[in-house]
Structures are given as C-alpha cells and as structure tokens.
Amino acid sequence: MNLLSLQHNIDCIIFDVDGVLIDVRPSYHKAIYETFSYYTGKTLSQEELLFVKKKAGINNDWESTIVLILIDKGYIDKEEAINYTTNQMAIQQKIFKNPYIDYDDLVNRFEAFYKKFRENEELLLDKGFLNKIKAKYKTAIVTGRPREDLMFSLEFFGIKDYFDMIVDDDYTEDKSKRKPSKEALKYAVDRLKPFKSALYLGDTISDLMMCKHYNRFYTPYVYYIHCDFYGVNEALSQEDIYTIVKSQKQLEDVLF
C-alpha cells in the first residue's frame, strides 16, 4: 500500500508507550540496571539489556529483569530467552519456579527503583503532534505497563485525554491475554470499532508479533509501523512491517 492509500484507509492509531510515546531509558531501563545489580552484584551492559528488550522481545520489564538475572545464574540460557515470543508460557513457568529469587520481591524492588526515576522520563512525541493525531484519528494505547505506572506518566505529561481507549497490563486477570498477546490488541480494536483499518506504533519484535498474530485471526486489519526512536537499527523482517520511522518528523510524514 502506498502512502496516499494508507492515509486514506487508516482512521485509527494505536500506540505502544515505552519507546514510542515516552523515553523510558532514564526510568524503566535504569530500574532494570539497578535491580540487576542489587541481585547479582554485577553491572549490566547495554548489550545485555538490548538483548532481552529487542532481540528476545520480552515486553514486561519485571520479566526482562528476572530473565537477565537468571541468565547470569545459568538457570535460563540465551537460546531459551530469544525464543520468548514463541515460547512465552514455558519461560514464565521457569521464572515463577526459579530457586533463586522470589518474583514478588523482585517486582517490589524494581518498582521502588522505578519510582525514584520516573520523573526523568521525556516524551518522544510532543503534545502538539499528539493533538494533531487526535483531531484526525481514533486513538488508543495498548501497552504492557502496569496501570499505576501508566496513569502516573500520562497524567505527569498531561496526555491522558489524547486517547479514546487504554489497554494496560491490568486490563484482565488472565495473564495469557495481556500484551504481547493478540487478545490485548483485539480488546482495544473491538471497543474502537467501527473503523476501516488501524496502525499500531511499536518498537520491539513482540509488538510486531502481536500485530502479526492479530491479523492472522481477526479484522479489521492493523498495520504495523516500527518506531526506532532509540536508534537501535535492529534487523527485522520487513514482511509484516509497513515502514520504519526514526523520528517524529518521519512519522508525521506517514500520517499526514
């Protein structure tokens, strides 16, 4: 589909949050570094962080952190981790049954670090641009962020009212239906209908796979745009990606 056709057929934009709406390198990523150091006594490298977030596509930052720790302890290997998007349930079972760390304790420790850093976050898409999107499109968020953390950031930046629908990590008690499950995207789509088709703005392999799995089973179609706002330049299959954008200006050229 060419650009003019896309603009004509799209009337709904669905956003990821971390790495798309908000720069979480000074908050969530710093909390991962600090939590990893607390449990291992070691310094986490940026390469290791990018491995779990980008290559393995582990959406949940608590799970990203504990997987990094369990890789360090030899309980999970990198080959297992890199297959997270296709073997999520098996890896989660290992996480919850691991003999080293209580998961709830890790979550509490992580959240304490995150709350120290969360006011350091910055918007990646400015409010004027978001207002322009809201004037033309239906809008939603589908994210793996916990509700408390998400609401703090949306209210901190004053952008909560830019979105017609919000699906966070607490939208259901059924963990199997939370992002990156296709069911999280379907839940938003069902409540935004009617519309012709949508765009999902994501930044990880798990975002891409969520859209791919959704489109295999459901309609209307949701196109995927990959936002490489951190300049990672990761190798991704172009088959299911409409385009890759590296800045707000490039995204604006696509949408308007």
C-alpha positions as CSV (number, residue, x, y, z in Angstrom):
1,M,0.0,0.0,0.0
2,N,1.4,3.4,-1.0
3,L,1.4,6.4,1.4
4,L,-1.7,8.1,-0.1
5,S,-3.6,4.9,0.1
6,L,-2.5,4.3,3.7
7,Q,-3.6,7.8,4.7
8,H,-7.0,7.2,3.0
9,N,-7.6,3.8,4.6
10,I,-6.4,4.4,8.1
11,D,-8.6,6.1,10.6
12,C,-7.3,4.7,13.9
13,I,-3.8,4.9,15.6
14,I,-2.9,2.6,18.4
15,F,0.2,3.4,20.4
16,D,2.7,1.4,22.5
17,V,4.1,3.6,25.3
18,D,7.6,2.7,26.2
19,G,10.0,3.7,23.4
20,V,7.2,5.2,21.3
21,L,5.3,7.7,23.4
22,I,7.8,8.0,26.2
23,D,11.5,7.7,26.5
24,V,12.0,5.2,29.3
25,R,15.7,4.9,29.2
26,P,16.1,7.2,32.3
27,S,13.3,5.3,34.2
28,Y,12.5,1.7,33.4
29,H,15.8,0.9,31.9
30,K,17.6,2.5,34.8
31,A,15.4,0.4,37.2
32,I,16.4,-2.7,35.2
33,Y,20.1,-1.9,35.7
34,E,19.7,-1.1,39.4
35,T,17.6,-4.2,40.1
36,F,20.0,-6.5,38.2
37,S,22.9,-5.0,40.2
38,Y,21.0,-5.5,43.5
39,Y,20.5,-9.2,43.0
40,T,23.8,-10.1,41.2
41,G,26.3,-7.5,42.5
42,K,27.3,-7.0,38.8
43,T,26.9,-4.2,36.3
44,L,24.5,-4.9,33.4
45,S,25.8,-4.0,30.0
46,Q,23.7,-2.1,27.4
47,E,24.2,-5.0,25.1
48,E,22.6,-7.4,27.6
49,L,19.7,-5.0,28.1
50,L,19.0,-4.7,24.4
51,F,19.2,-8.5,24.0
52,V,16.2,-9.0,26.2
53,K,14.2,-6.0,25.1
54,K,14.9,-6.0,21.4
55,K,16.2,-9.4,20.3
56,A,14.2,-11.6,22.7
57,G,11.3,-9.1,22.7
58,I,10.4,-9.5,26.4
59,N,7.7,-6.9,26.8
60,N,7.3,-6.9,30.6
61,D,10.2,-5.1,32.4
62,W,9.8,-7.2,35.5
63,E,10.2,-10.3,33.4
64,S,13.1,-8.7,31.4
65,T,14.9,-8.1,34.7
66,I,14.4,-11.5,36.2
67,V,15.4,-13.2,32.9
68,L,18.6,-11.2,32.8
69,I,19.3,-12.3,36.4
70,L,18.5,-16.0,35.7
71,I,20.7,-15.9,32.6
72,D,23.5,-14.6,34.8
73,K,22.9,-17.5,37.2
74,G,22.8,-20.1,34.4
75,Y,19.2,-21.0,35.1
76,I,17.9,-19.7,31.7
77,D,20.1,-19.7,28.6
78,K,20.1,-17.1,25.8
79,E,18.7,-19.5,23.3
80,E,15.6,-20.0,25.5
81,A,15.3,-16.3,26.0
82,I,15.5,-15.4,22.4
83,N,12.5,-17.7,21.7
84,Y,10.4,-15.8,24.2
85,T,7.8,-14.6,21.7
86,T,7.0,-18.2,20.6
87,N,7.6,-19.9,24.0
88,Q,6.4,-17.4,26.5
89,M,4.4,-19.7,28.8
90,A,7.3,-22.1,29.3
91,I,9.8,-19.3,30.1
92,Q,7.3,-17.7,32.5
93,Q,6.9,-21.1,34.3
94,K,10.7,-21.2,34.8
95,I,10.6,-17.6,36.1
96,F,8.0,-18.3,38.7
97,K,9.5,-21.6,39.8
98,N,13.1,-20.5,39.9
99,P,15.0,-21.3,43.1
100,Y,16.9,-18.1,43.4
101,I,14.6,-15.1,43.5
102,D,11.0,-14.5,44.8
103,Y,9.2,-12.9,41.9
104,D,7.0,-10.6,44.1
105,D,10.1,-9.4,46.0
106,L,11.8,-8.5,42.7
107,V,8.7,-6.6,41.5
108,N,8.6,-4.6,44.7
109,R,12.3,-3.9,44.5
110,F,12.0,-2.9,40.8
111,E,9.1,-0.6,41.4
112,A,10.9,1.2,44.3
113,F,13.8,1.9,41.9
114,Y,11.4,2.9,39.1
115,K,9.5,5.4,41.3
116,K,12.8,7.1,42.1
117,F,13.5,7.7,38.4
118,R,10.1,8.1,36.7
119,E,10.0,11.8,36.7
120,N,13.1,11.7,34.5
121,E,11.1,10.4,31.6
122,E,10.6,12.5,28.5
123,L,8.0,12.5,25.7
124,L,9.2,11.1,22.4
125,L,6.1,12.5,20.6
126,D,5.2,16.1,21.6
127,K,1.8,17.2,22.8
128,G,1.2,19.3,19.7
129,F,1.7,16.3,17.4
130,L,-0.5,14.1,19.6
131,N,-3.2,16.7,19.5
132,K,-3.0,16.8,15.7
133,I,-3.3,13.0,15.6
134,K,-6.3,13.1,18.0
135,A,-8.1,15.6,15.7
136,K,-7.8,13.2,12.7
137,Y,-7.8,9.7,14.0
138,K,-9.4,7.5,16.7
139,T,-6.7,6.8,19.2
140,A,-5.7,4.1,21.7
141,I,-2.9,2.7,23.8
142,V,-2.1,-1.0,24.1
143,T,0.8,-1.4,26.5
144,G,2.4,-3.9,28.9
145,R,2.8,-1.2,31.6
146,P,1.0,-1.7,34.9
147,R,-1.9,0.7,35.3
148,E,-0.5,2.6,38.2
149,D,2.8,3.3,36.4
150,L,1.0,4.2,33.2
151,M,-1.5,6.6,34.7
152,F,1.2,8.4,36.6
153,S,3.1,9.1,33.3
154,L,0.1,10.0,31.3
155,E,-1.0,12.5,33.9
156,F,2.5,13.7,34.6
157,F,2.8,14.7,30.9
158,G,-0.9,15.8,30.6
159,I,-1.7,13.5,27.7
160,K,-4.2,11.0,29.1
161,D,-7.2,12.7,27.3
162,Y,-5.5,12.3,23.9
163,F,-6.6,8.6,23.9
164,D,-10.0,7.2,23.4
165,M,-9.1,3.7,24.8
166,I,-6.4,2.4,27.0
167,V,-5.4,-1.2,27.5
168,D,-2.7,-1.7,30.1
169,D,-1.2,-4.8,31.8
170,D,-4.1,-4.8,34.4
171,Y,-7.0,-4.8,31.9
172,T,-7.6,-8.6,32.6
173,E,-6.8,-11.1,35.3
174,D,-5.9,-13.6,32.6
175,K,-2.1,-13.1,32.1
176,S,-2.2,-15.1,28.8
177,K,-4.3,-12.3,27.3
178,R,-2.1,-9.4,28.3
179,K,0.3,-7.8,25.8
180,P,2.0,-9.1,23.8
181,S,-1.0,-11.4,23.3
182,K,-3.1,-10.7,20.2
183,E,-6.1,-10.6,22.6
184,A,-4.9,-7.3,24.1
185,L,-4.9,-5.7,20.7
186,K,-8.3,-7.3,19.9
187,Y,-9.8,-5.9,23.1
188,A,-8.9,-2.4,22.1
189,V,-10.0,-2.9,18.5
190,D,-13.4,-4.2,19.5
191,R,-14.0,-1.1,21.6
192,L,-12.8,1.3,18.9
193,K,-15.0,-0.1,16.1
194,P,-16.2,1.0,13.6
195,F,-13.2,2.0,11.6
196,K,-11.6,0.9,8.3
197,S,-8.2,-0.1,9.5
198,A,-5.6,0.9,12.0
199,L,-1.9,1.5,12.6
200,Y,-0.1,0.1,15.6
201,L,3.1,2.1,16.6
202,G,5.5,-0.2,18.3
203,D,9.3,-0.6,18.9
204,T,10.0,-4.3,19.6
205,I,9.7,-7.7,18.0
206,S,7.0,-8.6,20.5
207,D,4.9,-5.6,19.2
208,L,5.4,-6.8,15.6
209,M,4.4,-10.4,16.5
210,M,1.3,-9.2,18.4
211,C,0.1,-7.4,15.2
212,K,1.0,-10.4,13.0
213,H,-0.9,-12.8,15.2
214,Y,-3.9,-10.5,15.5
215,N,-4.1,-10.1,11.7
216,R,-4.0,-13.8,11.2
217,F,-7.2,-14.3,13.1
218,Y,-9.1,-11.0,13.3
219,T,-10.3,-7.9,11.4
220,P,-10.2,-5.0,10.7
221,Y,-6.5,-5.1,9.6
222,V,-3.9,-3.4,11.9
223,Y,-0.8,-2.2,10.0
224,Y,2.5,-2.1,12.0
225,I,4.9,0.8,12.0
226,H,8.2,0.2,13.8
227,C,9.5,3.2,15.7
228,D,13.2,3.1,16.1
229,F,13.4,6.3,18.2
230,Y,16.4,5.0,20.2
231,G,18.5,4.4,17.0
232,V,19.0,0.7,17.7
233,N,18.9,-0.3,14.0
234,E,17.9,-3.9,14.7
235,A,17.5,-6.4,12.0
236,L,13.8,-7.1,11.4
237,S,11.9,-9.0,8.7
238,Q,10.2,-6.4,6.5
239,E,7.4,-8.8,5.6
240,D,4.9,-7.6,8.2
241,I,6.2,-4.0,8.7
242,Y,4.6,-1.1,6.8
243,T,7.6,1.1,7.4
244,I,10.3,2.0,10.0
245,V,10.4,5.6,11.3
246,K,13.3,7.1,13.3
247,S,11.8,10.4,14.4
248,Q,8.6,12.3,15.0
249,K,9.1,14.1,11.7
250,Q,9.2,10.8,9.7
251,L,6.1,9.6,11.5
252,E,4.3,12.8,10.7
253,D,5.1,12.4,7.0
254,V,3.5,9.0,7.1
255,L,0.3,10.1,9.0
256,F,-0.3,13.5,7.3
